Structure formats: structure tokens, C-alpha cells
Amino acid sequence: MPDLFPTIVYSLCFLTSSLCALLLVRNYRTSGARLLLWSALCFLLLAANNLVVIFDMLIVRTVDFRVYRLALSLAAVSVLLFGFIWDTEEE
């Protein structure tokens, strides 16, 4: 029972970031704005990060996934930063 609250929180974080990525991809398809694509990729990586958090904290407690979580977070922020710089230079 004490693991119920963290399970709910981690699952909601994963679902929220996945839904954001899905909505951003859908809007990118209709509008073609590249900033939506970079944002969708960022949220997709953040969803993967949240999935690794679920595995790390709830499912596989014997293995430390901290390096993978940090790498996914860095990749997410890097993709968004690259997208901001890329779109600024072309305008």
C-alpha cells in the first residue's frame, strides 16, 4: 500500500508527457511548424525518461538507472535547444 502513491504519480507523469508528445505531433502534421516537431521530440524523450523512472523506482529496484535517466533528460533538453537555435537561424 505505501507504494501506491509513487506509482500513481510516476504513471501520471509518464501519461502526461506522452499525451503532450502526441498532441504536439498531431499539431505539427496539420501546421508544419518545426518548433512543434522539436517540442514533440523533447516530450517523447521526457516520456521515455519517465518510463525509465518507473522501472528504476518501482519495478527493478536492484539496478540503478540514474545514468540513463540523466542521459534521456539531457537529450530532451538538447533536442529542444537545438530546435530553438535551428529555427532562429533560418528566419
Jmol script that loads the backbone (N, CA, C; Angstrom):
load data "model"
ATOM      1  N   MET A   1       0.796  -1.204   0.000  1.00  0.00           N
ATOM      2  CA  MET A   1       0.000   0.000   0.000  1.00  0.00           C
ATOM      3  C   MET A   1       0.845   1.277   0.000  1.00  0.00           C
ATOM      4  N   PRO A   2       2.022   1.294   0.653  1.00  0.00           N
ATOM      5  CA  PRO A   2       2.795   2.538   0.634  1.00  0.00           C
ATOM      6  C   PRO A   2       3.363   2.868  -0.748  1.00  0.00           C
ATOM      7  N   ASP A   3       3.437   1.902  -1.645  1.00  0.00           N
ATOM      8  CA  ASP A   3       3.937   2.159  -2.996  1.00  0.00           C
ATOM      9  C   ASP A   3       2.850   2.655  -3.947  1.00  0.00           C
ATOM     10  N   LEU A   4       1.639   2.786  -3.480  1.00  0.00           N
ATOM     11  CA  LEU A   4       0.539   3.195  -4.355  1.00  0.00           C
ATOM     12  C   LEU A   4       0.677   4.642  -4.818  1.00  0.00           C
ATOM     13  N   PHE A   5       0.999   5.550  -3.910  1.00  0.00           N
ATOM     14  CA  PHE A   5       1.090   6.961  -4.273  1.00  0.00           C
ATOM     15  C   PHE A   5       2.228   7.227  -5.267  1.00  0.00           C
ATOM     16  N   PRO A   6       3.460   6.732  -5.047  1.00  0.00           N
ATOM     17  CA  PRO A   6       4.503   6.939  -6.059  1.00  0.00           C
ATOM     18  C   PRO A   6       4.155   6.299  -7.403  1.00  0.00           C
ATOM     19  N   THR A   7       3.509   5.173  -7.385  1.00  0.00           N
ATOM     20  CA  THR A   7       3.104   4.519  -8.633  1.00  0.00           C
ATOM     21  C   THR A   7       2.138   5.399  -9.413  1.00  0.00           C
ATOM     22  N   ILE A   8       1.191   5.972  -8.728  1.00  0.00           N
ATOM     23  CA  ILE A   8       0.219   6.853  -9.382  1.00  0.00           C
ATOM     24  C   ILE A   8       0.910   8.095  -9.932  1.00  0.00           C
ATOM     25  N   VAL A   9       1.794   8.697  -9.144  1.00  0.00           N
ATOM     26  CA  VAL A   9       2.470   9.924  -9.576  1.00  0.00           C
ATOM     27  C   VAL A   9       3.362   9.654 -10.778  1.00  0.00           C
ATOM     28  N   TYR A  10       4.189   8.608 -10.727  1.00  0.00           N
ATOM     29  CA  TYR A  10       5.085   8.294 -11.845  1.00  0.00           C
ATOM     30  C   TYR A  10       4.294   7.934 -13.101  1.00  0.00           C
ATOM     31  N   SER A  11       3.198   7.208 -12.920  1.00  0.00           N
ATOM     32  CA  SER A  11       2.377   6.834 -14.075  1.00  0.00           C
ATOM     33  C   SER A  11       1.710   8.055 -14.706  1.00  0.00           C
ATOM     34  N   LEU A  12       1.210   8.961 -13.871  1.00  0.00           N
ATOM     35  CA  LEU A  12       0.592  10.180 -14.400  1.00  0.00           C
ATOM     36  C   LEU A  12       1.611  11.064 -15.112  1.00  0.00           C
ATOM     37  N   CYS A  13       2.833  11.131 -14.600  1.00  0.00           N
ATOM     38  CA  CYS A  13       3.885  11.895 -15.282  1.00  0.00           C
ATOM     39  C   CYS A  13       4.184  11.300 -16.646  1.00  0.00           C
ATOM     40  N   PHE A  14       4.264   9.972 -16.716  1.00  0.00           N
ATOM     41  CA  PHE A  14       4.507   9.309 -17.998  1.00  0.00           C
ATOM     42  C   PHE A  14       3.356   9.553 -18.966  1.00  0.00           C
ATOM     43  N   LEU A  15       2.135   9.394 -18.496  1.00  0.00           N
ATOM     44  CA  LEU A  15       0.973   9.593 -19.369  1.00  0.00           C
ATOM     45  C   LEU A  15       0.857  11.040 -19.840  1.00  0.00           C
ATOM     46  N   THR A  16       1.148  11.986 -18.969  1.00  0.00           N
ATOM     47  CA  THR A  16       1.060  13.395 -19.336  1.00  0.00           C
ATOM     48  C   THR A  16       2.083  13.764 -20.399  1.00  0.00           C
ATOM     49  N   SER A  17       3.324  13.353 -20.209  1.00  0.00           N
ATOM     50  CA  SER A  17       4.346  13.691 -21.205  1.00  0.00           C
ATOM     51  C   SER A  17       4.097  12.951 -22.518  1.00  0.00           C
ATOM     52  N   SER A  18       3.578  11.739 -22.458  1.00  0.00           N
ATOM     53  CA  SER A  18       3.232  11.022 -23.697  1.00  0.00           C
ATOM     54  C   SER A  18       2.092  11.707 -24.439  1.00  0.00           C
ATOM     55  N   LEU A  19       1.094  12.150 -23.695  1.00  0.00           N
ATOM     56  CA  LEU A  19      -0.034  12.852 -24.308  1.00  0.00           C
ATOM     57  C   LEU A  19       0.415  14.177 -24.926  1.00  0.00           C
ATOM     58  N   CYS A  20       1.295  14.887 -24.238  1.00  0.00           N
ATOM     59  CA  CYS A  20       1.822  16.140 -24.795  1.00  0.00           C
ATOM     60  C   CYS A  20       2.573  15.879 -26.090  1.00  0.00           C
ATOM     61  N   ALA A  21       3.400  14.837 -26.108  1.00  0.00           N
ATOM     62  CA  ALA A  21       4.136  14.490 -27.332  1.00  0.00           C
ATOM     63  C   ALA A  21       3.168  14.143 -28.455  1.00  0.00           C
ATOM     64  N   LEU A  22       2.136  13.382 -28.152  1.00  0.00           N
ATOM     65  CA  LEU A  22       1.150  13.005 -29.166  1.00  0.00           C
ATOM     66  C   LEU A  22       0.418  14.224 -29.718  1.00  0.00           C
ATOM     67  N   LEU A  23       0.004  15.115 -28.855  1.00  0.00           N
ATOM     68  CA  LEU A  23      -0.706  16.318 -29.305  1.00  0.00           C
ATOM     69  C   LEU A  23       0.207  17.236 -30.116  1.00  0.00           C
ATOM     70  N   LEU A  24       1.466  17.332 -29.720  1.00  0.00           N
ATOM     71  CA  LEU A  24       2.406  18.160 -30.478  1.00  0.00           C
ATOM     72  C   LEU A  24       2.672  17.574 -31.864  1.00  0.00           C
ATOM     73  N   VAL A  25       2.790  16.260 -31.968  1.00  0.00           N
ATOM     74  CA  VAL A  25       2.981  15.621 -33.275  1.00  0.00           C
ATOM     75  C   VAL A  25       1.755  15.839 -34.149  1.00  0.00           C
ATOM     76  N   ARG A  26       0.576  15.699 -33.557  1.00  0.00           N
ATOM     77  CA  ARG A  26      -0.652  15.902 -34.326  1.00  0.00           C
ATOM     78  C   ARG A  26      -0.748  17.328 -34.855  1.00  0.00           C
ATOM     79  N   ASN A  27      -0.403  18.313 -34.021  1.00  0.00           N
ATOM     80  CA  ASN A  27      -0.449  19.697 -34.474  1.00  0.00           C
ATOM     81  C   ASN A  27       0.661  20.003 -35.475  1.00  0.00           C
ATOM     82  N   TYR A  28       1.795  19.324 -35.335  1.00  0.00           N
ATOM     83  CA  TYR A  28       2.866  19.507 -36.320  1.00  0.00           C
ATOM     84  C   TYR A  28       2.420  19.021 -37.693  1.00  0.00           C
ATOM     85  N   ARG A  29       1.702  17.924 -37.736  1.00  0.00           N
ATOM     86  CA  ARG A  29       1.225  17.388 -39.018  1.00  0.00           C
ATOM     87  C   ARG A  29       0.260  18.349 -39.711  1.00  0.00           C
ATOM     88  N   THR A  30      -0.541  19.045 -38.931  1.00  0.00           N
ATOM     89  CA  THR A  30      -1.506  19.946 -39.554  1.00  0.00           C
ATOM     90  C   THR A  30      -0.892  21.296 -39.916  1.00  0.00           C
ATOM     91  N   SER A  31       0.006  21.811 -39.068  1.00  0.00           N
ATOM     92  CA  SER A  31       0.527  23.155 -39.333  1.00  0.00           C
ATOM     93  C   SER A  31       1.889  23.157 -40.010  1.00  0.00           C
ATOM     94  N   GLY A  32       2.703  22.155 -39.741  1.00  0.00           N
ATOM     95  CA  GLY A  32       4.033  22.104 -40.337  1.00  0.00           C
ATOM     96  C   GLY A  32       5.059  22.985 -39.646  1.00  0.00           C
ATOM     97  N   ALA A  33       4.729  23.548 -38.504  1.00  0.00           N
ATOM     98  CA  ALA A  33       5.676  24.384 -37.762  1.00  0.00           C
ATOM     99  C   ALA A  33       6.729  23.485 -37.119  1.00  0.00           C
ATOM    100  N   ARG A  34       7.991  23.730 -37.474  1.00  0.00           N
ATOM    101  CA  ARG A  34       9.049  22.847 -36.998  1.00  0.00           C
ATOM    102  C   ARG A  34       9.272  22.922 -35.496  1.00  0.00           C
ATOM    103  N   LEU A  35       8.933  24.030 -34.884  1.00  0.00           N
ATOM    104  CA  LEU A  35       9.086  24.131 -33.440  1.00  0.00           C
ATOM    105  C   LEU A  35       8.197  23.111 -32.718  1.00  0.00           C
ATOM    106  N   LEU A  36       7.057  22.804 -33.301  1.00  0.00           N
ATOM    107  CA  LEU A  36       6.198  21.762 -32.741  1.00  0.00           C
ATOM    108  C   LEU A  36       6.872  20.399 -32.826  1.00  0.00           C
ATOM    109  N   LEU A  37       7.610  20.158 -33.895  1.00  0.00           N
ATOM    110  CA  LEU A  37       8.331  18.892 -34.035  1.00  0.00           C
ATOM    111  C   LEU A  37       9.410  18.761 -32.973  1.00  0.00           C
ATOM    112  N   TRP A  38      10.191  19.825 -32.777  1.00  0.00           N
ATOM    113  CA  TRP A  38      11.253  19.770 -31.765  1.00  0.00           C
ATOM    114  C   TRP A  38      10.660  19.605 -30.369  1.00  0.00           C
ATOM    115  N   SER A  39       9.562  20.263 -30.120  1.00  0.00           N
ATOM    116  CA  SER A  39       8.906  20.125 -28.819  1.00  0.00           C
ATOM    117  C   SER A  39       8.359  18.715 -28.629  1.00  0.00           C
ATOM    118  N   ALA A  40       7.813  18.138 -29.687  1.00  0.00           N
ATOM    119  CA  ALA A  40       7.302  16.770 -29.610  1.00  0.00           C
ATOM    120  C   ALA A  40       8.427  15.778 -29.334  1.00  0.00           C
ATOM    121  N   LEU A  41       9.563  15.969 -29.985  1.00  0.00           N
ATOM    122  CA  LEU A  41      10.699  15.089 -29.719  1.00  0.00           C
ATOM    123  C   LEU A  41      11.187  15.228 -28.285  1.00  0.00           C
ATOM    124  N   CYS A  42      11.184  16.458 -27.782  1.00  0.00           N
ATOM    125  CA  CYS A  42      11.573  16.692 -26.392  1.00  0.00           C
ATOM    126  C   CYS A  42      10.631  15.957 -25.443  1.00  0.00           C
ATOM    127  N   PHE A  43       9.340  16.086 -25.654  1.00  0.00           N
ATOM    128  CA  PHE A  43       8.389  15.426 -24.773  1.00  0.00           C
ATOM    129  C   PHE A  43       8.407  13.912 -24.940  1.00  0.00           C
ATOM    130  N   LEU A  44       8.737  13.434 -26.125  1.00  0.00           N
ATOM    131  CA  LEU A  44       8.887  11.992 -26.325  1.00  0.00           C
ATOM    132  C   LEU A  44      10.060  11.465 -25.500  1.00  0.00           C
ATOM    133  N   LEU A  45      11.164  12.193 -25.495  1.00  0.00           N
ATOM    134  CA  LEU A  45      12.310  11.793 -24.673  1.00  0.00           C
ATOM    135  C   LEU A  45      11.996  11.927 -23.183  1.00  0.00           C
ATOM    136  N   LEU A  46      11.225  12.933 -22.820  1.00  0.00           N
ATOM    137  CA  LEU A  46      10.816  13.062 -21.421  1.00  0.00           C
ATOM    138  C   LEU A  46       9.882  11.926 -21.003  1.00  0.00           C
ATOM    139  N   ALA A  47       9.036  11.472 -21.922  1.00  0.00           N
ATOM    140  CA  ALA A  47       8.182  10.321 -21.628  1.00  0.00           C
ATOM    141  C   ALA A  47       9.032   9.069 -21.442  1.00  0.00           C
ATOM    142  N   ALA A  48      10.055   8.913 -22.285  1.00  0.00           N
ATOM    143  CA  ALA A  48      10.970   7.779 -22.114  1.00  0.00           C
ATOM    144  C   ALA A  48      11.693   7.881 -20.776  1.00  0.00           C
ATOM    145  N   ASN A  49      12.058   9.095 -20.402  1.00  0.00           N
ATOM    146  CA  ASN A  49      12.694   9.307 -19.102  1.00  0.00           C
ATOM    147  C   ASN A  49      11.751   8.897 -17.969  1.00  0.00           C
ATOM    148  N   ASN A  50      10.500   9.272 -18.077  1.00  0.00           N
ATOM    149  CA  ASN A  50       9.532   8.902 -17.043  1.00  0.00           C
ATOM    150  C   ASN A  50       9.308   7.395 -17.000  1.00  0.00           C
ATOM    151  N   LEU A  51       9.375   6.751 -18.145  1.00  0.00           N
ATOM    152  CA  LEU A  51       9.247   5.293 -18.181  1.00  0.00           C
ATOM    153  C   LEU A  51      10.435   4.635 -17.477  1.00  0.00           C
ATOM    154  N   VAL A  52      11.623   5.179 -17.687  1.00  0.00           N
ATOM    155  CA  VAL A  52      12.808   4.656 -17.001  1.00  0.00           C
ATOM    156  C   VAL A  52      12.704   4.910 -15.499  1.00  0.00           C
ATOM    157  N   VAL A  53      12.114   6.033 -15.111  1.00  0.00           N
ATOM    158  CA  VAL A  53      11.899   6.303 -13.683  1.00  0.00           C
ATOM    159  C   VAL A  53      10.979   5.247 -13.078  1.00  0.00           C
ATOM    160  N   ILE A  54       9.939   4.872 -13.800  1.00  0.00           N
ATOM    161  CA  ILE A  54       9.027   3.834 -13.316  1.00  0.00           C
ATOM    162  C   ILE A  54       9.779   2.525 -13.130  1.00  0.00           C
ATOM    163  N   PHE A  55      10.601   2.156 -14.123  1.00  0.00           N
ATOM    164  CA  PHE A  55      11.378   0.927 -13.990  1.00  0.00           C
ATOM    165  C   PHE A  55      12.368   1.029 -12.832  1.00  0.00           C
ATOM    166  N   ASP A  56      12.994   2.177 -12.693  1.00  0.00           N
ATOM    167  CA  ASP A  56      14.026   2.353 -11.673  1.00  0.00           C
ATOM    168  C   ASP A  56      13.444   2.351 -10.267  1.00  0.00           C
ATOM    169  N   MET A  57      12.385   3.077 -10.050  1.00  0.00           N
ATOM    170  CA  MET A  57      11.853   3.248  -8.703  1.00  0.00           C
ATOM    171  C   MET A  57      10.854   2.168  -8.276  1.00  0.00           C
ATOM    172  N   LEU A  58      10.161   1.562  -9.247  1.00  0.00           N
ATOM    173  CA  LEU A  58       9.074   0.666  -8.868  1.00  0.00           C
ATOM    174  C   LEU A  58       9.281  -0.792  -9.276  1.00  0.00           C
ATOM    175  N   ILE A  59       9.832  -1.037 -10.447  1.00  0.00           N
ATOM    176  CA  ILE A  59       9.877  -2.409 -10.961  1.00  0.00           C
ATOM    177  C   ILE A  59      11.203  -3.087 -10.644  1.00  0.00           C
ATOM    178  N   VAL A  60      12.311  -2.487 -11.083  1.00  0.00           N
ATOM    179  CA  VAL A  60      13.629  -3.080 -10.887  1.00  0.00           C
ATOM    180  C   VAL A  60      14.386  -2.220  -9.873  1.00  0.00           C
ATOM    181  N   ARG A  61      14.278  -2.555  -8.640  1.00  0.00           N
ATOM    182  CA  ARG A  61      14.889  -1.738  -7.596  1.00  0.00           C
ATOM    183  C   ARG A  61      16.352  -2.078  -7.347  1.00  0.00           C
ATOM    184  N   THR A  62      16.831  -3.181  -7.899  1.00  0.00           N
ATOM    185  CA  THR A  62      18.208  -3.593  -7.632  1.00  0.00           C
ATOM    186  C   THR A  62      19.211  -2.940  -8.568  1.00  0.00           C
ATOM    187  N   VAL A  63      18.754  -2.430  -9.705  1.00  0.00           N
ATOM    188  CA  VAL A  63      19.644  -1.811 -10.686  1.00  0.00           C
ATOM    189  C   VAL A  63      19.443  -0.299 -10.650  1.00  0.00           C
ATOM    190  N   ASP A  64      20.550   0.438 -10.705  1.00  0.00           N
ATOM    191  CA  ASP A  64      20.477   1.895 -10.687  1.00  0.00           C
ATOM    192  C   ASP A  64      20.443   2.418 -12.125  1.00  0.00           C
ATOM    193  N   PHE A  65      19.338   3.042 -12.507  1.00  0.00           N
ATOM    194  CA  PHE A  65      19.161   3.577 -13.857  1.00  0.00           C
ATOM    195  C   PHE A  65      19.408   5.081 -13.913  1.00  0.00           C
ATOM    196  N   ARG A  66      20.089   5.627 -12.914  1.00  0.00           N
ATOM    197  CA  ARG A  66      20.276   7.070 -12.824  1.00  0.00           C
ATOM    198  C   ARG A  66      20.989   7.641 -14.057  1.00  0.00           C
ATOM    199  N   VAL A  67      21.994   6.948 -14.551  1.00  0.00           N
ATOM    200  CA  VAL A  67      22.741   7.438 -15.717  1.00  0.00           C
ATOM    201  C   VAL A  67      21.829   7.512 -16.943  1.00  0.00           C
ATOM    202  N   TYR A  68      20.989   6.510 -17.133  1.00  0.00           N
ATOM    203  CA  TYR A  68      20.065   6.509 -18.271  1.00  0.00           C
ATOM    204  C   TYR A  68      19.018   7.611 -18.137  1.00  0.00           C
ATOM    205  N   ARG A  69      18.548   7.821 -16.915  1.00  0.00           N
ATOM    206  CA  ARG A  69      17.576   8.902 -16.696  1.00  0.00           C
ATOM    207  C   ARG A  69      18.186  10.258 -16.987  1.00  0.00           C
ATOM    208  N   LEU A  70      19.391  10.469 -16.513  1.00  0.00           N
ATOM    209  CA  LEU A  70      20.054  11.750 -16.761  1.00  0.00           C
ATOM    210  C   LEU A  70      20.376  11.931 -18.245  1.00  0.00           C
ATOM    211  N   ALA A  71      20.772  10.856 -18.915  1.00  0.00           N
ATOM    212  CA  ALA A  71      21.072  10.941 -20.345  1.00  0.00           C
ATOM    213  C   ALA A  71      19.821  11.279 -21.153  1.00  0.00           C
ATOM    214  N   LEU A  72      18.700  10.684 -20.805  1.00  0.00           N
ATOM    215  CA  LEU A  72      17.450  10.996 -21.508  1.00  0.00           C
ATOM    216  C   LEU A  72      17.003  12.428 -21.238  1.00  0.00           C
ATOM    217  N   SER A  73      17.174  12.900 -20.028  1.00  0.00           N
ATOM    218  CA  SER A  73      16.821  14.291 -19.718  1.00  0.00           C
ATOM    219  C   SER A  73      17.712  15.257 -20.485  1.00  0.00           C
ATOM    220  N   LEU A  74      19.006  14.966 -20.523  1.00  0.00           N
ATOM    221  CA  LEU A  74      19.931  15.806 -21.274  1.00  0.00           C
ATOM    222  C   LEU A  74      19.598  15.794 -22.762  1.00  0.00           C
ATOM    223  N   ALA A  75      19.258  14.629 -23.293  1.00  0.00           N
ATOM    224  CA  ALA A  75      18.886  14.533 -24.704  1.00  0.00           C
ATOM    225  C   ALA A  75      17.622  15.336 -24.993  1.00  0.00           C
ATOM    226  N   ALA A  76      16.652  15.289 -24.102  1.00  0.00           N
ATOM    227  CA  ALA A  76      15.395  16.027 -24.297  1.00  0.00           C
ATOM    228  C   ALA A  76      15.648  17.525 -24.339  1.00  0.00           C
ATOM    229  N   VAL A  77      16.420  18.019 -23.389  1.00  0.00           N
ATOM    230  CA  VAL A  77      16.703  19.452 -23.353  1.00  0.00           C
ATOM    231  C   VAL A  77      17.576  19.857 -24.538  1.00  0.00           C
ATOM    232  N   SER A  78      18.507  18.998 -24.922  1.00  0.00           N
ATOM    233  CA  SER A  78      19.383  19.298 -26.055  1.00  0.00           C
ATOM    234  C   SER A  78      18.605  19.375 -27.363  1.00  0.00           C
ATOM    235  N   VAL A  79      17.661  18.471 -27.549  1.00  0.00           N
ATOM    236  CA  VAL A  79      16.841  18.493 -28.766  1.00  0.00           C
ATOM    237  C   VAL A  79      16.034  19.784 -28.832  1.00  0.00           C
ATOM    238  N   LEU A  80      15.444  20.182 -27.722  1.00  0.00           N
ATOM    239  CA  LEU A  80      14.651  21.409 -27.723  1.00  0.00           C
ATOM    240  C   LEU A  80      15.533  22.632 -27.941  1.00  0.00           C
ATOM    241  N   LEU A  81      16.683  22.659 -27.319  1.00  0.00           N
ATOM    242  CA  LEU A  81      17.619  23.771 -27.510  1.00  0.00           C
ATOM    243  C   LEU A  81      18.113  23.838 -28.949  1.00  0.00           C
ATOM    244  N   PHE A  82      18.431  22.681 -29.519  1.00  0.00           N
ATOM    245  CA  PHE A  82      18.840  22.635 -30.921  1.00  0.00           C
ATOM    246  C   PHE A  82      17.730  23.158 -31.824  1.00  0.00           C
ATOM    247  N   GLY A  83      16.491  22.772 -31.529  1.00  0.00           N
ATOM    248  CA  GLY A  83      15.362  23.249 -32.323  1.00  0.00           C
ATOM    249  C   GLY A  83      15.182  24.744 -32.231  1.00  0.00           C
ATOM    250  N   PHE A  84      15.348  25.304 -31.042  1.00  0.00           N
ATOM    251  CA  PHE A  84      15.252  26.759 -30.889  1.00  0.00           C
ATOM    252  C   PHE A  84      16.330  27.463 -31.705  1.00  0.00           C
ATOM    253  N   ILE A  85      17.546  26.981 -31.629  1.00  0.00           N
ATOM    254  CA  ILE A  85      18.656  27.603 -32.362  1.00  0.00           C
ATOM    255  C   ILE A  85      18.474  27.430 -33.860  1.00  0.00           C
ATOM    256  N   TRP A  86      18.085  26.250 -34.294  1.00  0.00           N
ATOM    257  CA  TRP A  86      17.915  25.955 -35.713  1.00  0.00           C
ATOM    258  C   TRP A  86      16.835  26.853 -36.325  1.00  0.00           C
ATOM    259  N   ASP A  87      15.699  26.987 -35.652  1.00  0.00           N
ATOM    260  CA  ASP A  87      14.598  27.801 -36.183  1.00  0.00           C
ATOM    261  C   ASP A  87      14.917  29.285 -36.127  1.00  0.00           C
ATOM    262  N   THR A  88      15.734  29.719 -35.188  1.00  0.00           N
ATOM    263  CA  THR A  88      16.098  31.139 -35.099  1.00  0.00           C
ATOM    264  C   THR A  88      17.032  31.534 -36.244  1.00  0.00           C
ATOM    265  N   GLU A  89      17.957  30.637 -36.602  1.00  0.00           N
ATOM    266  CA  GLU A  89      18.924  30.961 -37.649  1.00  0.00           C
ATOM    267  C   GLU A  89      18.290  31.032 -39.027  1.00  0.00           C
ATOM    268  N   GLU A  90      17.222  30.301 -39.272  1.00  0.00           N
ATOM    269  CA  GLU A  90      16.630  30.263 -40.602  1.00  0.00           C
ATOM    270  C   GLU A  90      15.625  31.365 -40.857  1.00  0.00           C
ATOM    271  N   GLU A  91      15.235  32.107 -39.865  1.00  0.00           N
ATOM    272  CA  GLU A  91      14.251  33.167 -40.088  1.00  0.00           C
ATOM    273  C   GLU A  91      14.886  34.450 -40.506  1.00  0.00           C
TER     274      GLU A  91
END
end "model"
wireframe off; spacefill off
backbone 0.3
color backbone group
